[in-house]
Amino acid sequence: MNNTCITTVDRINAALEKYLPDDTRSVIWDAMRYSIFSGGKRLRPQLILATCTGLGGNIDAAMPFACAVEMIHTYSLIHDDLPAMDNDDLRRGKATSHIKYGEAMAILAGDALLNLAYEVMGEACEKNPKRISALRAIARASGAYGMVAGQAADILWENKTIDESALIYIHAHKTAALIKACLEAGGILSEADSKQQSDLSEIGENLGFAFQIRDDLLDMTLSTEEMGKPALSDIKNNKATYVSLFGLERANKDCNALISRALMLIEGLRLSNTALFQLAESLCV
């Protein structure tokens, strides 16, 4: 990762520290901080900031939304790891929230992060009501029209023979929707025009699908120790992935084709910096 991205990640982490203080004795804040500061790559908040600043927007104006998206993403991981969902013991090489704090506290930590995200975005919208469209885009992508719908479909298809349309639906909603919303929110916060917003939506959709395919590829080819979480190569189940349905060769080909399309569209935006291009390029397999 280049120095620009490292600096951006540091700024995101510093902002998250302000929203999640460590000077409290409440176990719920400990649980929230445990998962939010467990070593994530901060891809989604970086996408918001890179899009916004690349189109001439202000990084400080976009930072609350970047932090909120990371809170939403982290809540989804906490809940996804629960026994009722994927029942995972490891996340990023550490014990998952429910293993460390218990199932009830993990659920509450996820709930608290989700609500804090909307509080943070709401405060930002009070300062500038034009930002409400960014909040709406993130909210829609996080709930029953996006990520939650994808998670529900993923559960319904467990232990069943999945078809292409169902798998595409799951990927589009569970993973791609929120990544797409990050690009859209970045555009809204920078006051992008309608053509730019349309391109950002397509870029986000392509990157979202590519990210999930890349994750499937890593799951199938790396071990649990390398992944920092239970890898599918170490799990004896029939969980359907892009790789299991289409094979490694097509998965690699499709992932890189999606990224190539995204990179072409990013070049067409003529951004003032290369941060978004570099983030997209980093998803190549």
N, C-alpha and C positions, 0 to 999 in steps of 0.2 A: 504493500500500500504506500502511496506517495505521501510526501510531507504535508501537502494540502489536506488530504483526507485525514491524516493523523491529527492535524490542528483542528479540523472540524469535529472530529470525534471527541477531542479534549474539551472543546467548547460545549458540545452536547452534554457530556458528562458533568461539566461544571454547572450547567443550567439545571440538570436533573438533581444535582445535590441541593440546589436551592429549593426545589419543589418537594424533595423528600429528605428533610433534615434528619440528622442522626443524633440529635440531642434530646431524644424522647425515650422514655422508659416503656412505651407501649409495644407489646409484642407484634401488633399488627404492622407498625411502621418498620420493625426489624424484618418481618417477613416480606414486606413490599420491597425494602432496600436489598434484601438478600437476592431476590430474583432480578431486579432491575440492574443491579451492579454485578451480575455474574459473568461478565465478559462478552456480551453481545457485540456484534460488528456494527450495530447502529446503521444498517443499510437504509431502512425506511426513513428515518429522520435526515440522513445525508441526502437522500433523493429530494426531499422537500427543500432543503437548504440550497442544494446545487441548482435545482430548477429555478428557484426564486432569485438567487443572486445572479445566475447566468442570464436571466432576462431583465436584470437591472433593479431587482427588488432589494429590500433591506434584510440582512440576516437576522437582526434583532427582532424585527417584526414577525419573521417566520419561525423563530426559535420556539415560542410556546407551542406551536402546532407540531413542530418536529419532536419536542419532548412528549407531547400528548400521544402522538402516534407510537412512540416507543413504549409508553405506558400501556396502550391498548394491545400492542403486539405481545408485551410481556404477560399481561393478564391472560391472553389467549393461550400462551405456552403453559402457564401454571395450570389452567383448567384442562388443557389438552393432555397433560401428563397424569391427571388424576386416575385413580383405579377405575372409575366409571367410563373413562375415555380410552386413552392409549395405555394407561397403567405403566408408566415409565419410572424407573428409579434414578436415572441419570439425565442431566441436562447441562451441556457445556462442561462436561467433566466433573460436575458436582452433584450432590444429592438433590433431587427435585424438591420443590417446596413442601409437598405433602409428606415426603420422607423425613424432612428436617423438622417441620412444624406441626405435622398432623394434618389429616384431610380437611377438617373443619376450618382450621386457620388458613390453609392454602386457598380454599374457596373464598374466604373473606378477604385475603390479600389480593386475589384477582379482582374481586368486586370493588375493593377500595381503589385499586389502580385505574380501573375503568371509569369510576366516578371522578377521580382526581383529574383524569384526562379532560373530561368535559368541563370541569371547573376551570382548569388552566386555559382552555380554548375560549370559554365564556368570558373570562376576564379580558382576554386579548380582543374579543369582539366588542366589548364595552368601550374600549379605547378607539376602535374603528369599526363601525357597523358593516363596512364593505367586506370585512373578513368572514362574515357569517356564512358565505357560500363555501368557504374552505372548510369550516366546521361541518356544514351539511354534507359535503362530499366525503369527508372522513367518516362521519356517523353512518351514512348510507352503506359505505363499503365495509363497515365493521359489524353490521347487524344482520337482520333477516333477509336483506337484499344482497348481502355479500358474504363475509367471512363466516358468520353463524350458519347461514344456509349451506355453505360448503361443508362445514363441520358436521351438520346434521345429515347431509347426504353421505358423507364419508362413513358415519356410523351405520346408516341404513344399509350400505353396501358391504359391510363387514361379512366375511365368510360366504360371499356370493360371487358368482362369475360376472364380473363387471364388463360392460361394453364400452366402446370408444366414446359415445355421447355422454354417458354417465361420468366417465373419468374426466372428460373435458369440462363438464359442469362443475365437478368438485374442484379441479384446479383453478378454474375461472373465478370461483367464489371464495374458496378457502384461502388461496394464496394471492392470486393475481389482482383481486378486487382492491385490496388495501394498498398494494404497490402502485396500482393505477391511480388511486386516490391521492397518493403522495405527489405524483407528478401534477395532477389536476390542482391540488391545493397550492403547490408551489407556483403554478401559473396564475391562479386567482390572486395570490398574495403579491405577485409582481405586476398585476393588472395586465396580463397578456391579452392579446386580441383573440377574436374567435378562431382564426386559422391556427394560431399558435396553440390554443386550447385543444383544438381537434387533434393536432399532431401530438400533443402531450398525452392525450388519452390513448392514442394508438401506441405511442412509445411505452407508456406504462403497462398496457395490456401485453405487449410483446415481452417486456422485461419480466413481468409477473409470471407468465408461462415459462419463460426461459429459466427463471430462478427455481421454479418447482421441478422442472425436468432435471436441472443440474443437481438439485437436492436428492432427487430419486437416483441419479447416477452415482452420487457420492455414497448414498445409503447402501447401494448394491455392490459397491466396489471397495469400500473401506471398512475396517473393523470398528468395533465399539470403542477401542482405545484411541483410534485415529479420529473418530467422529466426536467423541466426548458425550455421546448418548448412545442408546441401543441402536446398532445398525441393523438394517434388514438382512444383511449378509450373516448376522449372528442370530437371527430370530427364525425359528421354524414355524412360519405361518404362511397364509396365502394372501397377505395384504397386497392389493393391486396397486401397481405404480405404472408410470409411463414406460419404464424399462421392462417390467414384467409383461406388459401388454404388447409392446412394439419391438423390444430388443434393444441392445446397447447401440448398435450401429445407427438405427433410425433415431434413437433418443439423442445421440450426439449430433447427428445431422440437423434435426429439427431445432435443437437448442441453439446451435450456432446460426441457423437461418433466422430465427427470431431476433437474435442479438444483432445480426447484420442489418436487418430491416430497421431496428431501433436506432442503430448507429447512423444509418443513412438519414433518418428523420431528424436526429439530433444535429447532425451537420447542417441540415437545412434551416434550423432555427437560428443559426449564426449567433450563438451565445457569447457572452463577454468573457467566459472562462471555460476551462476544459473539464471541470469537476464532474458534470453529468456524463460526459462522454467516457471518462475514465472509470466511473462507477459501472456503466453499462458494459464496457469492455472487460471489466474484471469478472463478469459472469460467464465468459467464454470457457468452454471445457476442452 
